[in-house]
Amino acid sequence: MNNKIIIAIVIVLVILGVWWLISSRPSEAPGTSATGSDKTTTINQDLGNVDVGDYTQDLEVIDQDINSL
């Protein structure tokens, strides 16, 4: 009898936990869904806007440090 009550409580808690997880997920706002090509275009634009600076000068300094070892 005691085991049945414990099992029932565990099952109810699992069901409530799953329900809580499903209901707490943020839903996507309607009309804001982007297609795959839109996302790719945005990612490519963001990558194109990345400023890496003058990396050759930084690499020369590292090369000099390595050569001095």
A tleap script that builds the chain and sets N, CA, C and O, in Angstrom:
source leaprc.protein.ff14SB
mol = sequence {
  NMET ASN ASN LYS ILE ILE ILE ALA ILE VAL
  ILE VAL LEU VAL ILE LEU GLY VAL TRP TRP
  LEU ILE SER SER ARG PRO SER GLU ALA PRO
  GLY THR SER ALA THR GLY SER ASP LYS THR
  THR THR ILE ASN GLN ASP LEU GLY ASN VAL
  ASP VAL GLY ASP TYR THR GLN ASP LEU GLU
  VAL ILE ASP GLN ASP ILE ASN SER CLEU
}
set mol.1.N position { 0.831 -1.201 0.000 }
set mol.1.CA position { 0.000 0.000 0.000 }
set mol.1.C position { 0.872 1.260 0.000 }
set mol.1.O position { 0.621 2.201 -0.752 }
set mol.2.N position { 1.887 1.261 0.844 }
set mol.2.CA position { 2.758 2.415 0.939 }
set mol.2.C position { 3.520 2.653 -0.356 }
set mol.2.O position { 3.708 3.798 -0.768 }
set mol.3.N position { 3.965 1.562 -1.005 }
set mol.3.CA position { 4.700 1.678 -2.255 }
set mol.3.C position { 3.831 2.260 -3.361 }
set mol.3.O position { 4.311 3.033 -4.190 }
set mol.4.N position { 2.552 1.891 -3.377 }
set mol.4.CA position { 1.649 2.398 -4.402 }
set mol.4.C position { 1.451 3.904 -4.266 }
set mol.4.O position { 1.372 4.612 -5.270 }
set mol.5.N position { 1.372 4.390 -3.047 }
set mol.5.CA position { 1.201 5.825 -2.814 }
set mol.5.C position { 2.457 6.578 -3.266 }
set mol.5.O position { 2.359 7.628 -3.901 }
set mol.6.N position { 3.626 6.042 -2.940 }
set mol.6.CA position { 4.880 6.684 -3.332 }
set mol.6.C position { 5.013 6.711 -4.847 }
set mol.6.O position { 5.412 7.727 -5.416 }
set mol.7.N position { 4.685 5.614 -5.500 }
set mol.7.CA position { 4.754 5.547 -6.964 }
set mol.7.C position { 3.778 6.538 -7.585 }
set mol.7.O position { 4.113 7.204 -8.564 }
set mol.8.N position { 2.580 6.644 -7.031 }
set mol.8.CA position { 1.587 7.578 -7.556 }
set mol.8.C position { 2.075 9.020 -7.405 }
set mol.8.O position { 1.904 9.832 -8.315 }
set mol.9.N position { 2.677 9.337 -6.268 }
set mol.9.CA position { 3.188 10.690 -6.041 }
set mol.9.C position { 4.317 11.001 -7.024 }
set mol.9.O position { 4.375 12.100 -7.576 }
set mol.10.N position { 5.209 10.041 -7.241 }
set mol.10.CA position { 6.314 10.239 -8.177 }
set mol.10.C position { 5.783 10.469 -9.588 }
set mol.10.O position { 6.266 11.356 -10.291 }
set mol.11.N position { 4.811 9.694 -10.003 }
set mol.11.CA position { 4.230 9.848 -11.342 }
set mol.11.C position { 3.589 11.223 -11.493 }
set mol.11.O position { 3.763 11.880 -12.520 }
set mol.12.N position { 2.859 11.656 -10.492 }
set mol.12.CA position { 2.220 12.971 -10.542 }
set mol.12.C position { 3.285 14.069 -10.616 }
set mol.12.O position { 3.133 15.029 -11.372 }
set mol.13.N position { 4.362 13.932 -9.835 }
set mol.13.CA position { 5.426 14.930 -9.866 }
set mol.13.C position { 6.120 14.972 -11.223 }
set mol.13.O position { 6.469 16.051 -11.702 }
set mol.14.N position { 6.326 13.822 -11.848 }
set mol.14.CA position { 6.942 13.779 -13.169 }
set mol.14.C position { 6.049 14.454 -14.188 }
set mol.14.O position { 6.529 15.232 -15.013 }
set mol.15.N position { 4.777 14.173 -14.146 }
set mol.15.CA position { 3.826 14.782 -15.079 }
set mol.15.C position { 3.793 16.294 -14.882 }
set mol.15.O position { 3.797 17.044 -15.859 }
set mol.16.N position { 3.761 16.751 -13.631 }
set mol.16.CA position { 3.772 18.193 -13.369 }
set mol.16.C position { 5.084 18.829 -13.826 }
set mol.16.O position { 5.081 19.948 -14.340 }
set mol.17.N position { 6.198 18.132 -13.647 }
set mol.17.CA position { 7.481 18.656 -14.092 }
set mol.17.C position { 7.546 18.806 -15.592 }
set mol.17.O position { 8.028 19.821 -16.095 }
set mol.18.N position { 7.065 17.808 -16.314 }
set mol.18.CA position { 7.057 17.883 -17.780 }
set mol.18.C position { 6.139 19.007 -18.243 }
set mol.18.O position { 6.490 19.760 -19.151 }
set mol.19.N position { 4.983 19.123 -17.635 }
set mol.19.CA position { 4.053 20.192 -17.990 }
set mol.19.C position { 4.674 21.556 -17.736 }
set mol.19.O position { 4.526 22.463 -18.555 }
set mol.20.N position { 5.370 21.714 -16.606 }
set mol.20.CA position { 6.000 22.982 -16.269 }
set mol.20.C position { 7.100 23.324 -17.272 }
set mol.20.O position { 7.217 24.478 -17.684 }
set mol.21.N position { 7.914 22.334 -17.674 }
set mol.21.CA position { 8.973 22.580 -18.645 }
set mol.21.C position { 8.412 23.010 -19.992 }
set mol.21.O position { 8.934 23.929 -20.623 }
set mol.22.N position { 7.357 22.351 -20.429 }
set mol.22.CA position { 6.744 22.680 -21.720 }
set mol.22.C position { 6.126 24.075 -21.678 }
set mol.22.O position { 6.248 24.835 -22.639 }
set mol.23.N position { 5.476 24.412 -20.593 }
set mol.23.CA position { 4.799 25.705 -20.522 }
set mol.23.C position { 5.772 26.851 -20.275 }
set mol.23.O position { 5.434 27.998 -20.567 }
set mol.24.N position { 6.968 26.588 -19.747 }
set mol.24.CA position { 7.900 27.669 -19.447 }
set mol.24.C position { 8.811 28.012 -20.617 }
set mol.24.O position { 9.541 29.001 -20.556 }
set mol.25.N position { 8.782 27.210 -21.687 }
set mol.25.CA position { 9.596 27.525 -22.858 }
set mol.25.C position { 9.072 28.786 -23.515 }
set mol.25.O position { 7.864 28.938 -23.692 }
set mol.26.N position { 9.981 29.704 -23.883 }
set mol.26.CA position { 9.506 30.922 -24.560 }
set mol.26.C position { 9.021 30.573 -25.961 }
set mol.26.O position { 9.673 29.839 -26.704 }
set mol.27.N position { 7.888 31.106 -26.288 }
set mol.27.CA position { 7.351 30.855 -27.626 }
set mol.27.C position { 7.866 31.937 -28.568 }
set mol.27.O position { 8.103 33.073 -28.158 }
set mol.28.N position { 8.034 31.574 -29.813 }
set mol.28.CA position { 8.519 32.519 -30.811 }
set mol.28.C position { 7.383 33.456 -31.190 }
set mol.28.O position { 6.246 33.031 -31.396 }
set mol.29.N position { 7.712 34.729 -31.277 }
set mol.29.CA position { 6.705 35.719 -31.629 }
set mol.29.C position { 6.243 35.486 -33.064 }
set mol.29.O position { 7.060 35.180 -33.933 }
set mol.30.N position { 4.959 35.625 -33.319 }
set mol.30.CA position { 4.466 35.405 -34.675 }
set mol.30.C position { 5.036 36.432 -35.647 }
set mol.30.O position { 5.136 37.620 -35.340 }
set mol.31.N position { 5.399 35.948 -36.808 }
set mol.31.CA position { 5.885 36.825 -37.848 }
set mol.31.C position { 7.370 37.117 -37.774 }
set mol.31.O position { 7.896 37.833 -38.626 }
set mol.32.N position { 8.075 36.572 -36.755 }
set mol.32.CA position { 9.502 36.850 -36.639 }
set mol.32.C position { 10.342 35.667 -37.075 }
set mol.32.O position { 11.568 35.700 -36.969 }
set mol.33.N position { 9.710 34.649 -37.552 }
set mol.33.CA position { 10.453 33.465 -37.981 }
set mol.33.C position { 11.186 33.758 -39.280 }
set mol.33.O position { 10.589 34.220 -40.253 }
set mol.34.N position { 12.484 33.484 -39.285 }
set mol.34.CA position { 13.289 33.721 -40.484 }
set mol.34.C position { 13.532 32.390 -41.176 }
set mol.34.O position { 13.671 31.351 -40.530 }
set mol.35.N position { 13.580 32.438 -42.475 }
set mol.35.CA position { 13.864 31.220 -43.216 }
set mol.35.C position { 15.348 30.929 -43.148 }
set mol.35.O position { 16.128 31.761 -42.684 }
set mol.36.N position { 15.739 29.765 -43.604 }
set mol.36.CA position { 17.136 29.367 -43.563 }
set mol.36.C position { 18.036 30.293 -44.336 }
set mol.36.O position { 19.126 30.628 -43.873 }
set mol.37.N position { 17.596 30.719 -45.520 }
set mol.37.CA position { 18.437 31.610 -46.334 }
set mol.37.C position { 18.543 32.992 -45.704 }
set mol.37.O position { 19.577 33.646 -45.836 }
set mol.38.N position { 17.484 33.456 -45.014 }
set mol.38.CA position { 17.547 34.738 -44.318 }
set mol.38.C position { 18.575 34.686 -43.199 }
set mol.38.O position { 19.334 35.634 -42.999 }
set mol.39.N position { 18.597 33.577 -42.472 }
set mol.39.CA position { 19.560 33.423 -41.384 }
set mol.39.C position { 20.978 33.378 -41.937 }
set mol.39.O position { 21.890 33.975 -41.365 }
set mol.40.N position { 21.164 32.672 -43.047 }
set mol.40.CA position { 22.494 32.569 -43.647 }
set mol.40.C position { 22.968 33.928 -44.122 }
set mol.40.O position { 24.133 34.277 -43.932 }
set mol.41.N position { 22.100 34.688 -44.727 }
set mol.41.CA position { 22.456 36.027 -45.192 }
set mol.41.C position { 22.853 36.909 -44.015 }
set mol.41.O position { 23.838 37.643 -44.092 }
set mol.42.N position { 22.102 36.841 -42.943 }
set mol.42.CA position { 22.410 37.640 -41.760 }
set mol.42.C position { 23.745 37.238 -41.164 }
set mol.42.O position { 24.538 38.097 -40.780 }
set mol.43.N position { 24.000 35.945 -41.082 }
set mol.43.CA position { 25.268 35.459 -40.535 }
set mol.43.C position { 26.427 35.910 -41.408 }
set mol.43.O position { 27.458 36.343 -40.894 }
set mol.44.N position { 26.269 35.813 -42.725 }
set mol.44.CA position { 27.336 36.243 -43.636 }
set mol.44.C position { 27.602 37.740 -43.518 }
set mol.44.O position { 28.754 38.168 -43.585 }
set mol.45.N position { 26.554 38.540 -43.343 }
set mol.45.CA position { 26.736 39.976 -43.168 }
set mol.45.C position { 27.478 40.262 -41.861 }
set mol.45.O position { 28.372 41.107 -41.818 }
set mol.46.N position { 27.100 39.550 -40.799 }
set mol.46.CA position { 27.778 39.741 -39.518 }
set mol.46.C position { 29.241 39.350 -39.615 }
set mol.46.O position { 30.102 40.038 -39.065 }
set mol.47.N position { 29.534 38.264 -40.301 }
set mol.47.CA position { 30.922 37.843 -40.467 }
set mol.47.C position { 31.705 38.847 -41.301 }
set mol.47.O position { 32.886 39.081 -41.044 }
set mol.48.N position { 31.064 39.434 -42.284 }
set mol.48.CA position { 31.723 40.432 -43.111 }
set mol.48.C position { 32.028 41.709 -42.353 }
set mol.48.O position { 32.955 42.435 -42.710 }
set mol.49.N position { 31.261 41.990 -41.314 }
set mol.49.CA position { 31.458 43.202 -40.526 }
set mol.49.C position { 32.475 43.032 -39.405 }
set mol.49.O position { 32.758 43.990 -38.686 }
set mol.50.N position { 33.026 41.845 -39.243 }
set mol.50.CA position { 34.001 41.604 -38.179 }
set mol.50.C position { 35.313 42.294 -38.532 }
set mol.50.O position { 35.842 42.134 -39.631 }
set mol.51.N position { 35.823 43.060 -37.580 }
set mol.51.CA position { 37.096 43.760 -37.786 }
set mol.51.C position { 38.178 42.999 -37.037 }
set mol.51.O position { 38.194 42.984 -35.806 }
set mol.52.N position { 39.086 42.363 -37.781 }
set mol.52.CA position { 40.162 41.601 -37.157 }
set mol.52.C position { 41.397 42.453 -36.937 }
set mol.52.O position { 42.369 41.976 -36.352 }
set mol.53.N position { 41.388 43.670 -37.376 }
set mol.53.CA position { 42.513 44.569 -37.175 }
set mol.53.C position { 43.712 44.167 -38.010 }
set mol.53.O position { 43.581 43.478 -39.022 }
set mol.54.N position { 44.892 44.610 -37.568 }
set mol.54.CA position { 46.129 44.299 -38.283 }
set mol.54.C position { 46.752 43.073 -37.637 }
set mol.54.O position { 47.630 43.186 -36.782 }
set mol.55.N position { 46.294 41.918 -38.049 }
set mol.55.CA position { 46.764 40.678 -37.436 }
set mol.55.C position { 48.170 40.307 -37.881 }
set mol.55.O position { 48.847 39.562 -37.173 }
set mol.56.N position { 48.634 40.794 -39.019 }
set mol.56.CA position { 49.990 40.444 -39.468 }
set mol.56.C position { 51.039 41.044 -38.541 }
set mol.56.O position { 52.062 40.411 -38.280 }
set mol.57.N position { 50.806 42.246 -38.044 }
set mol.57.CA position { 51.738 42.872 -37.105 }
set mol.57.C position { 51.777 42.071 -35.807 }
set mol.57.O position { 52.849 41.860 -35.241 }
set mol.58.N position { 50.628 41.629 -35.338 }
set mol.58.CA position { 50.581 40.817 -34.118 }
set mol.58.C position { 51.318 39.499 -34.309 }
set mol.58.O position { 52.017 39.036 -33.407 }
set mol.59.N position { 51.163 38.894 -35.484 }
set mol.59.CA position { 51.834 37.632 -35.746 }
set mol.59.C position { 53.349 37.815 -35.853 }
set mol.59.O position { 54.108 36.927 -35.465 }
set mol.60.N position { 53.791 38.960 -36.375 }
set mol.60.CA position { 55.226 39.232 -36.456 }
set mol.60.C position { 55.839 39.326 -35.063 }
set mol.60.O position { 56.944 38.837 -34.831 }
set mol.61.N position { 55.126 39.950 -34.147 }
set mol.61.CA position { 55.598 40.056 -32.765 }
set mol.61.C position { 55.701 38.666 -32.151 }
set mol.61.O position { 56.677 38.362 -31.464 }
set mol.62.N position { 54.724 37.837 -32.386 }
set mol.62.CA position { 54.755 36.456 -31.867 }
set mol.62.C position { 55.902 35.685 -32.482 }
set mol.62.O position { 56.588 34.938 -31.785 }
set mol.63.N position { 56.123 35.853 -33.781 }
set mol.63.CA position { 57.241 35.174 -34.453 }
set mol.63.C position { 58.585 35.610 -33.859 }
set mol.63.O position { 59.477 34.785 -33.663 }
set mol.64.N position { 58.721 36.881 -33.581 }
set mol.64.CA position { 59.955 37.374 -32.972 }
set mol.64.C position { 60.163 36.780 -31.580 }
set mol.64.O position { 61.280 36.418 -31.209 }
set mol.65.N position { 59.088 36.684 -30.824 }
set mol.65.CA position { 59.178 36.100 -29.479 }
set mol.65.C position { 59.571 34.626 -29.566 }
set mol.65.O position { 60.387 34.148 -28.778 }
set mol.66.N position { 58.992 33.912 -30.523 }
set mol.66.CA position { 59.306 32.496 -30.677 }
set mol.66.C position { 60.751 32.320 -31.130 }
set mol.66.O position { 61.439 31.419 -30.649 }
set mol.67.N position { 61.220 33.154 -32.037 }
set mol.67.CA position { 62.593 33.059 -32.519 }
set mol.67.C position { 63.623 33.399 -31.436 }
set mol.67.O position { 64.768 32.950 -31.494 }
set mol.68.N position { 63.206 34.189 -30.456 }
set mol.68.CA position { 64.132 34.555 -29.391 }
set mol.68.C position { 64.280 33.433 -28.360 }
set mol.68.O position { 65.153 33.515 -27.497 }
set mol.69.N position { 63.481 32.427 -28.425 }
set mol.69.CA position { 63.573 31.323 -27.466 }
set mol.69.C position { 64.768 30.449 -27.714 }
set mol.69.O position { 64.983 29.477 -26.990 }
savepdb mol mol.pdb
quit
